[in-house]
Structures are given as structure tokens and as C-alpha cells.
């Protein structure tokens, strides 16, 4: 009766309780996001006085470690102010502060600055899901080099735009911002004496998040800046530059987990060409000219001991008034980590700035040594406190004058002034000197975000329904957020009492924070799925509600995945928190990467103590936790563009570091409320029995608990109840009998999720005793079939061992050998086409059985030529599953998985390699030959077809014999870029080449060269080619970047368009405008006509080449012009060949070439006629001969050009 009365009272108070909870949830949702950056400290100069900072005259920035002389802060507060479904508005503000760091009370330099004040509307346009529109003052997608505090792409300011429009292959953003010039640099309105600020507008377009290679993304952008003036605005300066543009290409590469590298190329003109050219125009001065900037910078966390930041930059600012500079800088900042929070840093940086006007250089190098304490073991970890000493030495030969009365183009107080030499009468300045500074500094960036609880309405609805429907009172925090009910202990492990009693139990008397290290010597429980170290704690049961925060710290990309079992005073399971309850938390100002959550427990009366057991399982060890890249944390705290870099993954381990924090809450009377009306946070869970209360006295040392006998273990070790097992087995069999295989797999996955190890799917419709003949009926897809359910994919695309997967479902896994032994190469082995050539192959055919029932048909083929060393053990496996041997090796790699089907039978196949053998330091001859084949140096036809148009262009642009430098650079460049193009082509086609008879034995599909080796080779080849181009002029350098993009994009075009040959033509012909730019610094009409002629010629001969593989391409889904043209292929090839001849004739006419050249065109036409005869029957051999014949076409046209310039 008492309980009933209490329930009636509770129900009568329900509306009020819901109203109160709604208010609490709303308050939590309204919490403010707090982000920012700050630095401050104190420093001294060796020669006396406050700290001096060092920057080379003319440089755009300085190396910042131990070289910052101010207090600076940016404090950002933001809040999501409205949300409806996926649509929302976010209001953001930021105030910036800067002081000179000289006094206790100081005015900020210029007063507090409003750096941001904007609203972002997310998903407001239904037609553009994921896109945001914004307006206001904003830090807009800023890109910087943190080490030198240099923002190379930053158009921040008041503005508006739309961002992140998803195009499928990338996201495009459009914006307009404004950055004025205060006072207009003496600009004024005619007829008025008052200066007026000059408004400069910037229009920005950028396309980013384009995944161009594994771990690599590309972002490209274009910014146009202009002066936005009134009709009678007078700049007050002759020849003021009123506009300009800036182009940016940035590649971001992730490697070694959290490490990243950014390679940036920028080119700017006129108002957008500045020493600090960030994308903001400078329009009130004579800035006519151009700027080229190349940057490579990044940060590497090698391990828990070493880290590194680095930067290399070259900037050429060439101005028409001869007042530009060439600035290059290089620096490194290595970091040695003594502990996770203490490190030693050294920064070495060098700057060299050469004046265009004086032809003299300023140079400076700076070395800083710092001892640092930081919040984490990453080179990006902040906050940090560092004690530093800095030494700088400089030698400067020129400086800036504020005016030059002799030149009417310049006026007094021009910001950068006019460069002059130190040897002039003005006697500049810093000269040759050195200095030492030392001090202590703090630096911090942070991002504390309290996201709105999107499930608030669902919570309230659930609260309203609970009393009405009589549902079990599951706390909403678990029901809505994690689908975990801690009071459901049916899935918890059954642990015998003697195992529990043998553990070392540690008392935790709140308030307390306890650190625990679990390692190989820690206590463990070898029961069922439990593995690794365990931690056991005793908690008081009569001090009120307990709030327990459990954190598992990530270290060395490894983390302990905790499960928590709460036992009452009688050692009976009362609450269970599986590992999925403990969620990943981003690093904060006082904490690092971790798995964490809060458990709120209210022990019932009558107990002295309760018990908490922390453990992990074998299943947990098969999973991983994805973290956030620390570079993203820095970008978020500094309000920069979030880099498109991969996030590191922490593997789960049986060892790790835990932190347990326990505090009490005296909330008697709130037990029922906490249980029924749980909000968005964890609420109390009733633990223990309801025996009469007994006083609790803390023990001096916790003895091993005396436990009531544990429940007798079930007949099976798995936690699922027997009747549930039977249900799933019966339901699965019914689904199979009805032919509903999709439903059977769903039931199997659900049984597995609930802990079943015996539920199974056996397709009785597939005979499993006929020596694997069903495998031959499988038709393999080139891509995973669309619409295939996740239940199928979960099995078919399993990267790990199938044997291991089956062992999770069965008590016993055995192998029935159908056939095993060597077979000659001539046998019926379709797999041999996908493998290295060999005289014999080792064949193994088996049936894998679980609990003596057939599950899987397996077939393995291994070339005898690869069976040496440890791999000889493959021949002696006997009835041991192959997966146990292969997947025990850390050197195993798997190529892509192909999925096949025949009626209800599904199958998969993939190529496996044990590729991690120990190799000599010197490259073996076989590896060199593989590289030779990968670069096609054994087949020079491609390089020759690329060379001839290059030589055409060099001879026409010079005109006549080109310079030796140009010849060497372009001939070597042709070979290098052709080799690089072959590497990237084979890398892109590695999953298709194995299916094409002509390409199956190429180095990548055959395994002679690994994917990693191919990527390294590509980078080396491109790097060498770029070094060659750097010896040429700026226009050629810029064009080379576009050429590299074309070479990279071409191989991937086969997936998306039937015209990849057009892209190839552009790539093969891009040397033409580069040659014209190198020889004449121009790209005239004849250049582009030659370029178009080369595209026509390339499409013609590459279509001939594609006709060789047309049948194979149709089977595997590759697109080409040979497929597109179909039966019209010969006609279209002929038309393209005629167009080539006509366009080359126009080039000859524009450049006044003699009759010798026109005779060469006619001779090329005769070769084209011969090619038409070769392809007449569309036979492979004939088409290939026609393709090869084009080498003579290029040669004949080149000879005609060369002889014309010799006046033959």
C-alpha cells in the first residue's frame, strides 16, 4: 500500500515534473560555446631592457617561438540560437585584445577589436543539403603557417556568402568580403580636405575537400580584389593599382596517423601581389606586378617521444616600379617529449630577403631553446608554459625610406616606402648584429562546445508516455542516447565468486581521484570473453548517491576499452555498463584523448559497500576508436579553416591507463525521480538490495570481498539465454527455407550482436560436397552491387579472417580438405591471370565447417615462384585453417575484395600478399626491373609521343634552335613526367589491370611493386621534374602546376567520362604552352592552335590504342572513346587526323614556315592513310600497330619544322 500511495503521488505531480525537466534541458541546450587563443609572458634582452623581437627587414613574418613580445588574446563566444530539424542558426562573436606587455594595467593597443560578429544558417536551402549561408564579420577559411604566424590565405572581414555546396567530388564555397585601407593612403574626394577610407572588395571562389589520393585532399581557389570607389574618388597617387587577382592551389597530405603536410602554390597580380599577400587587395599605391609563392609546411608526431614542425617558403614579388623582393625562408622546430606533459623544443629559422631595387640581401637566423610543459604529448598540444632563450644574428644591407622627393610616383608616408641600400647616404639601420633574449611565456588555444541536445523533444515525449503506458522505467539518458539499460545485467559476464575474491580490491572513499595503470602484471580474470588487465574497486554504500567518472586515456594510439560491472553488497550483478557506453571525448584544456562517461549510482539502504569491476573483452580488442586530428583542434581554437586531414585511429588494448573520480551527492528522496525522469545526462541507477541500513565504517585496507555464491554458470559460456538461441536458430532456418537469405543474414547479425555464438545460417540449397563446383558459377562484379544490404556486406567485405569470424559463432571450426597440391600452369586456373607467372601453382580447396556443419567453400591458389622462406609452411597446413596462419602475420596485406554471385550463392575473392619480408638495404635487381617496367622505360613510345609536340613548340617559340637549358630541361622533364604519369596511371588502374589480359602482369597488379612504393616513386619523379622547372621563368613554373594536375586527373577520368583521351591530349600537349612560356614568356595564338592540333592527334592515336582493349574495357566498366565512337570509330579517327593536319598548317602559316614543313604535313597524311588500313578490321594487332606508327608522324612533323628554320 505504501508503494502504491507513493506511485499515485508521483503520477499526480507528473505535469510539474515534466515542466521542471523541460526547463533544465532547455538551460543545458542554451549553454555557450567558448573558443579562443591567447599568449602572454615576460622577457628580457641580453643587452638590457624589455624583450626585443627579431624579424628580417622585408620579410612577411618571423619565427615565433621565444620571439613574441606582446600579450594577445582572441575570445570567442557562440551559440546555436535556433534549430528545427536539420536547419539551424548559429550566432558567433569574437573580441581581440593586444597589449605591449609592459605594465599591470595597460590599455589595449587601439582598444578591444571586434574580430567576428556573424550568423551562420545551416541547411536552410533544401536544394543544397549541407550548405551554409552566412553574413557578418568573420574569420573566413583562414590558412596559416603556425610556426611563423604567417597567414597566406585570409580574406577575413565583413561579408557574406554560401559555403560547402556539395558537388560530389568536392565542396565549393562563394564569398564576398571587404578590407579597407584606413585614410586611403592619402586618397581623398576631390574638393574635400578630409581623407576617406578606401573600400576594397574581395570576391572569393574556392573548391575543396577533393580526395585526390589516399590521405590526400586538394583545395583550389580564386580571389579577385578591387577598389570600390565613388565617382569622384582621387587616389592621390599616380598609377594607383585598382585591382588584381590571386590563385591558390593547396594539397594536404595526412601520414603517420596525426601528421600532415601542406604544399601550396599561389600566384597573384597587381593589387593582390604583396609581401603579406593573403588575398586582401592593396589598391591605393602603384602595385603593378606579380607575385609567386611556394610553401611546404607541416607537423609530424613521430611517436610519444619526438615531434616536428617545419616550413620552407619561396616568394618572388616582382613589381613594375622595381620595388619588389625575393624572400625565402626555411625553419624547423623539433620537439623531444620527456613525459606526456613535459618537452624540450628547439626552433631554428633562417630568412633571406633580396631587394629588387638595390639587388642586395638581408638575412637573419634565429635559434630558440625552450623547456615546455603542455597539456598532452602532441606538438599541437596546448595550453603550454615554456621557459625560453633566443639567439638571433642578422646581416642587413638595405631598408625602406618613408619618402622619395625625387620620384613623383611616391608620396610621404607610403606604408612600405622605397627600398634603398645601406651604403647610401641615408645610412640604414640594423646592419650586422646579434642579440640574446630570454623569458617565460604561456600559449593556449581551446574549444569548449556544448552542443544542443537534439533529442530533447524525444526525451519529453518518452517521459509523458511512461506512466500512461506502464513502461519499464529506463533512464532516458540511456534509452534515447545509447540504447543501454544499465540495470539489464543479462548480457553481463558470469564470473565465479572465487575469481572475484582473488582480485586486489582498492577502496575509493569519496571525494577521490584514482589513477590506475593496467599492464601485463595487472590482475586479470580468464573467464569467457574477458581478457587483459582488470581494475577492482570498493565503494561506500551509505554516503548517498555516487557520481563516478571513468576515463580511459589514449596513449601511443592505443586505448583500453572499459566495461564496468557493478556488484551489490552481496556480490550480485546490479548494473552493467558495456564498452559502448564510454564515448570518445576530444582533448580539452586539462585533458587529452580519452574514452569517458559518468555513472550515477544510488546504493539502496542496508549495505556497507558495493563493488565496481572494470574489464575489457576479446570483442573490444577487435575494434578501434577514431579520434580528432590535433591540427583540427588548433584550427578550431584559432578559427582557421579546418584542414581536410585524416583522423588518427586508436586500437583497443588489454592494457592502458584509467582515471576514476568519485564524489557523493546527498540527494535522498530523488532516487525515484532520477530513475524515471532521466534527462540528457546520466541519472542514478538503483544498485543493491533493500535490507535494513547498517552503519558503514571505512576499512583500513579493503579485504577480498566475501561474496555470496555466484549463480551457477549456464550450460553455455555465451550470455544469450538458451530459448533465445533456439528462437534465432529456428527463425534463421525458416528464412532460409523460404529463400529469404537477406532476412536470414539480418537475424544472424542480430543474434551475434546479442551475444550468440551458436546461431548460424546454413544454405541447404547449395550443395557443399561436390568439390567446390558451385564456385565456378560465380560471376564477379567490378564494383560492389548497388543496394546490397549491410548484412551481406558485413560478411562479404570482411577485411579480417573469415575463420576468426566463424569461430565467434561456433565452439569448433574444422577444415575438410577437398584437394591440395601443385598443379601445372596449363591447368584450369582462371586465378592465374591475376597472379605472378609461375610454372606451377599450389592449389588448396577446402570446406570450412563449424560444429561439424559446412559453412564455407574455399579455394586458394599460390604461385610456386613465391613460395620461399617462411611461406613454405603454406604447403604443410593440413587441416589447419589458412586464415589462422595468414592473419597471424603482421606482414599480410589484402588487395581489394571482389564480390561475386550465382543465384543464391554469394562469394568473394581477393589477392593476399605476405609483403613484409626483410630486404637488403641495396635494391635488388628484381625490384629495379619492376620500377623500370612501372615507369615504362622499357616502352619508350609514350615518352616519344610526348616529346615530339614539345620539340615542335620549342622550335616555333624560339624560333629555331632553342637554348641548351630549355632543351635539357624539357627533354628530361618529358621523360620524368611520362614516367610519373605511368606510375599514377597504373596506381589508378591497379584494381582493373588484373582483369585485362594485356595488363595483368604489370608491376602493381602482379605484386612486384607495392602501392606505397608506387606512391613514393611518383613523388620522387614529380619532385625531380619540378626542380628542373624551377630553373625557368615564373610563367613556366605556374603552368607546370596545371600540367601536374592534368597528369594526375587523367587516369581517374576513365571512371566518369567516355572522353578520357581528351584529358590525355591536354596532358600530353601541356608542354606546348610551357615551351612557349619558357622561350618567349608568352602564349600566342599559334601556341593554342598547336595545342588543339595535338589534342586531336592524341585522341586519334589513343582511340586506336583503346580499340586494343575495347572488349576487356566493356566487361569491367572502363570508359573510352573507342567504346563511345562504336562502329564510327574509324571515321572519327580519320576526321581527327585531318583536323590535326589543318591546324598544323595554320600554325606554319602564322609563323611563316617554308615549304619543307608543308611537305612534312603531307607525308604525315600518308602515314594516317596507312593507319586507317591497319585498323580496317578492328583487330587487336592491327590497332596496336597503327598506334605505334604515330611515332613516325611526330618525327616527320618535327623534321619539317626544324628543316624549315634551316631554310631548306
Secondary structure, DSSP 8 states (H G I E B T S, - for coil): -HHHHHHHHHHHTHHHHHHHHHHHHHHHHT--EEEEEEEEEEEEETTSSB------TT-S----TT---SEEEEEEEEEEEEEETTEEEEEEEEEEEEE-S--SS---TTS-EEEEEEEEEES--TTSTT-EEEEEEE--S-EEEGGGTEEEE---EEEEEEEEEE-SS-EEEEEEEE--BGGGGG-EETT--SB--BEEEEEEEEEEEEEEETTEEEEEEEEEEEEE--TTEE-SSTT---EEEEEEEEEEEEETTTEEEEEEEEEEEGGG--TT-SS----SS---EEEEEEEEEEEEE-SSSEEEEEEEEEEEEEETTS--EEEEEEEEEEEEEEETTEEEEEEEEEEEEEETTT--EEEEEEEEEEEEEESSSSTT--SEEEEEEEEEEEE--EEEES--TT-TT--TT-SS-EEEETTSTT--S--EEEEEEEEEEEEEEEEE-----TTHHHHHHHHHHHHHHT-----HHHHHHT---TT--TTS----HHHHHTS--EEE-SSEEEEEEE-TTS-B--STTEEEEEEEEEEESSSSEEEEEEEEE-BTTEEE--EEEEE-TTS-EEEEE-GGGSEEE---SS--SEEEEEEEEEE-SS-SEEEEEEEEEHHHHT-EEE---HHHHHHHHTT---------EEEEES-EEEEEEEEEE--TT-HHHHHHS--SS---EEES-----------SS-------------SSSSSS-HHHHHHHHHHHHHHHHTT-HHHHHHHHHHHHHTT-SS-----TTS-SSSTTGGGGG-EE-SS--TT--HHHHHHHT--S-HHHHHHTT-S-EEEEEEEEEEEETTSS-GGGGGS---SEEEEEEEEEEETTEEEEEEEEEEEGGG--GGGGGGGG-TTS-HHHHHTT-TTEEEEEEEEEEETTEEEEEEEEEE------SS--HHHHHHHHHHTTTT-THHHHHHHHHHHHHHHHHHTSS--HHHHHHHHHHHHHHHHHHHHHHHHHTTTTGGGSTTTTTSHHHHTSS-HHHHHHHHHHHHHHHHHHHTTS-HHHHHHHHHHHHHHHHHHHHTTT-S-HHHHHHHHHHHHHHHHHHHHHS---HHHHHHHHHHHHHHHHHHHHHHHHTHHHHHHHT---HHHHHGGGHHHHHHHHHHHHHHHHHHHHHHTT--HHHHHHHHHHHHHHHHHHHHTTT--HHHHHHHHHHHHHHHHHHHHHHHHHHTT-
